[in-house]
Amino acid sequence: MLGRLTLPQLLFATVLGIAGGVYIYQPIFEQYSRDQKELKEKVKLLQESEEKRN
């Protein structure tokens, strides 16, 4: 036994903590994903416009 918590209790608390963190920070992850998609689209448009100029 690790202190006052048994191993299953410790594992459950760890899983619960990780799941809670993912739930809380999910909007930040989604915003980052949207920003990256927009950035890729802008880069693609810039490359296409430069190819047309040349």
Secondary structure, DSSP 4 states (H G I P E B T S, - for coil): -BTTB-HHHHHHHHHHHHHHHHHHHHHHHHHHHHHHHHHHHHHHHHHHHHHHH-
